Each structure stands twice: as structure tokens, then as C-alpha cells.
Amino acid sequence: MLNRDIPIRFLPSSLAHVAGIVAAAGSLLVGGSAVISMRRAHTSPNPRTPTRALVETGMFRYTRNPLYLSLLGLYTGIAVYANDLWRILLIPLLVVLVEGWVVKPEEAYLEQSFGDAYMSYKRRVRRWI
């Protein structure tokens, strides 16, 4: 609603479109790679299904949350493409909400499910990047 009433453009339109497409495409590559790694480990990327394996390959070598990172990158790409500063300013709030409501509960579940193996993984790989 803020963008409708008080639009704040922060890039020339052509640059916003190119940068937005690059960010969105990059985030889709990260997410796609993570899904492939999960499928190869015979576990589902669906957070509502039980995790069958601790995935430490592919993008999971660099971040414990490549799927959420990918979604955040996709959101960022769309916001940049739309050249909407208000959406960009919401990113820190989105990170805090996802981390508190989704990531931390998932980490507790993985600690309970995989014990020392997950704790070792947590020490080696950062939560985000």
C-alpha cells in the first residue's frame, strides 16, 4: 500500500529489471540445487514431512537454510525488479520472522532427530551465509 501511495524508486527502471531478474534467477538456482540435494538424500524439501536424512552436500555445505535463503532471494529479486524500496525495507523483518517462526523450530527438531551429527554440522555451517 505504501508503494501505491508513496512510491520510492531507487534504481533506473532498466537496471532494476536486470538486477531483479539476476537476483531471482540466482535464488532459483540455489533453491533448485538444494531440492536436488535433498532428493538425492531421499528426504523431502517439504517442511511438514519428517526428515529422513541430514543433508550436508550441495548448497547445504555453505548454508543450513538454502531453501529459505532462496525464497528470500526471490522476494528480493521481485522487489528490485518492481523497483520498490518499501519491499526492500521489509527484508530484515522477514528474516527475523522466518528465523523465529520457522528456522529455530526446525533446528530444534533436527537436533532431536540427528543429535551430535546435526550439532557438528551446525558448528561447521552458518545458518544463512
C-alpha positions as CSV (number, residue, x, y, z in Angstrom):
1,M,0.0,0.0,0.0
2,L,2.9,2.3,0.8
3,N,4.3,1.8,-2.7
4,R,0.9,2.7,-4.2
5,D,0.6,5.9,-2.2
6,I,4.2,6.9,-1.8
7,P,6.3,5.1,-4.5
8,I,10.0,5.3,-3.9
9,R,12.1,4.2,-6.8
10,F,15.8,3.5,-6.0
11,L,17.2,2.4,-9.4
12,P,16.7,3.4,-13.0
13,S,14.0,1.1,-14.4
14,S,16.2,-0.8,-16.8
15,L,18.8,-1.5,-14.2
16,A,16.1,-2.6,-11.7
17,H,14.7,-5.0,-14.2
18,V,18.0,-6.6,-15.0
19,A,19.2,-6.7,-11.3
20,G,15.8,-8.2,-10.3
21,I,15.9,-10.9,-12.9
22,V,19.5,-11.8,-12.0
23,A,18.7,-11.9,-8.3
24,A,15.6,-14.0,-8.8
25,A,17.3,-16.4,-11.2
26,G,20.2,-16.8,-8.9
27,S,17.9,-17.6,-6.0
28,L,16.0,-20.2,-8.1
29,L,19.4,-21.9,-8.9
30,V,20.2,-22.0,-5.2
31,G,16.8,-23.4,-4.3
32,G,16.8,-25.9,-7.2
33,S,20.2,-27.1,-6.2
34,A,19.1,-27.6,-2.6
35,V,16.0,-29.6,-3.7
36,I,18.2,-31.8,-5.9
37,S,20.5,-32.5,-2.9
38,M,17.5,-33.3,-0.7
39,R,16.0,-35.7,-3.3
40,R,19.4,-37.5,-3.7
41,A,19.4,-38.0,0.1
42,H,15.8,-39.4,-0.2
43,T,14.3,-36.7,2.0
44,S,11.6,-34.2,1.2
45,P,12.0,-30.5,0.9
46,N,8.5,-30.2,2.4
47,P,9.0,-28.9,6.0
48,R,5.8,-30.7,7.0
49,T,7.1,-34.1,6.3
50,P,9.6,-36.0,8.5
51,T,13.2,-35.5,7.6
52,R,14.8,-38.8,6.7
53,A,18.4,-37.7,6.3
54,L,20.8,-34.9,7.3
55,V,21.8,-33.3,4.0
56,E,25.3,-31.8,4.0
57,T,26.0,-31.7,0.3
58,G,25.4,-29.2,-2.4
59,M,24.3,-25.8,-1.2
60,F,23.9,-27.3,2.3
61,R,27.8,-27.1,2.5
62,Y,27.5,-23.3,2.6
63,T,24.3,-22.6,4.4
64,R,22.0,-24.6,6.6
65,N,18.9,-23.0,5.0
66,P,19.4,-22.8,1.3
67,L,15.7,-23.1,0.6
68,Y,14.7,-20.2,2.8
69,L,17.7,-18.2,1.5
70,S,16.4,-18.9,-2.0
71,L,12.9,-17.7,-1.1
72,L,14.4,-14.5,0.4
73,G,16.5,-14.0,-2.7
74,L,13.4,-14.5,-4.9
75,Y,11.5,-11.9,-2.8
76,T,14.4,-9.5,-3.1
77,G,14.6,-10.1,-6.9
78,I,10.9,-9.3,-7.2
79,A,11.3,-6.2,-5.0
80,V,14.2,-5.0,-7.0
81,Y,12.5,-5.7,-10.3
82,A,9.5,-3.7,-9.1
83,N,11.9,-1.0,-8.0
84,D,10.1,-0.8,-4.7
85,L,12.1,0.4,-1.8
86,W,9.3,-0.3,0.7
87,R,9.5,-4.0,-0.1
88,I,13.3,-3.9,0.3
89,L,12.9,-2.3,3.7
90,L,10.8,-5.2,4.8
91,I,13.6,-7.8,4.3
92,P,15.0,-7.5,7.8
93,L,11.6,-8.1,9.3
94,L,11.1,-11.1,7.0
95,V,14.4,-12.6,8.1
96,V,13.5,-12.1,11.8
97,L,10.1,-13.7,11.3
98,V,11.4,-16.7,9.3
99,E,14.2,-17.3,11.7
100,G,12.0,-17.2,14.8
101,W,8.9,-19.0,13.5
102,V,10.5,-21.5,11.1
103,V,14.2,-21.9,11.3
104,K,14.7,-22.2,15.0
105,P,11.9,-24.7,15.5
106,E,13.3,-26.7,12.6
107,E,16.8,-26.6,14.2
108,A,15.3,-27.9,17.4
109,Y,13.6,-30.8,15.5
110,L,16.9,-31.6,13.7
111,E,18.9,-31.6,16.9
112,Q,16.4,-34.0,18.4
113,S,16.4,-36.2,15.3
114,F,20.1,-36.3,14.4
115,G,21.8,-35.4,17.7
116,D,25.5,-35.0,17.6
117,A,25.7,-35.2,13.8
118,Y,23.5,-32.1,13.5
119,M,25.3,-30.3,16.3
120,S,28.6,-30.9,14.4
121,Y,27.0,-29.7,11.2
122,K,25.8,-26.5,13.0
123,R,29.3,-25.8,14.1
124,R,30.7,-26.1,10.6
125,V,28.0,-24.4,8.5
126,R,26.4,-21.0,9.1
127,R,22.6,-20.6,9.4
128,W,22.4,-18.2,6.5
129,I,25.5,-17.3,4.6
